[in-house]
Amino acid sequence: MSGQVSRLVQGEGIVEDVPEIDEAVLLDLAACLDPRLLVLQAKDERSRRWFIEDLGPETNLDVEARDLIPLELARRGLAERGLTGLVAGAAEAVE
């Protein structure tokens, strides 16, 4: 993907400060543009969850630094328990 330009998609009005996520706009963008070149703002847990579940865990997200660990846990289907414990998500089995 060298030489290709990424596009930042602002979340305001699509996933931020709205009662419902504007799924049609996001799905249209993903259908028209290479999703690997999109960087989507995901400033809250609701939007991060939607992007991971609907566009996939490899979706490029613009998040606050404090949200990096919860984001990576969600991408792997893990949930944080307390300060140090992790548990598998409902769909994941720990071996």
N, C-alpha and C positions, 0 to 999 in steps of 0.2 A: 504494500500500500504506500510505498515511497512516492512522494510527490503529490499525493492526493490531499485534498483539503477537508478537514473535519468541520462540521457545522454544529454550533451550540444552539440547542433549542431551549428558549426561555420557558420556565414553568408557569409564570404568572398568567392567569386566565385559562390555562389548560389543566394544570394539576394543582396549582396553588391558589388559595383564596376563592375556591369554587366549591359548591355543594357536591358536585360529581365530576370525576375526571372526564375530560373530553376525549373519550376513547377513539372516536372517528378520526379526529385530526391526527392523533398519534399513529394510528394504524395506517392512515393514508401516507404519512411521512415515511414510515417504515417500508411501505410498498413501493413508493416512488424513488426513494433514495437508498443507497447502500446503508443498512442499519449499522454497519461497522464504522461508518464515517459520522454517525450522529453522536453527539454528547448531550444527554438529556438532563436538565436540572431536576433534581429530586431532593428537595429540602425537607421533606417530612416522611415519616414511616409509611403512610398510606401510598404516596406516589412511588417510593422505592419498591414496596411490595407489588404494586401493579406492574411496574416495569419488569421486575424479575419474573413474575408469573405469566405475563402476557407477551413480553418480547424476549424473554430468556435471561438466564443468569449472567451471560457474557455481555449484556447491554452496557454501553459506556454511560456512566452516571456521574454527574457533577454534584458532589455532596460536601457538606462541612467536614472538617478534619475529625471532629468529635464523633461523627457518624460512620467512620470507616470500619471499625470493628463490627458494629451491628450489621452493616451492609454485607460484609464478607461472611458473617455467620448466616445471614438470610440466604445468600447465594448458594451456600452449601447445605441448606436445609437444617441448620442447627439453631438452637435457641439458647440464650444466655441464662444461666441460673446463678443467682448470687454473684459474688465477685469472681470466682474462679471456675465454677462448675459449668459444664456444657452438657446438653442432652440432645439426642437426635430429634429431628422434627417428626411430625406424624407420618410422613411418607418414607422416612429414612430408617434403616435398621443399623444398629451398631453391632459390629462383629468383634 
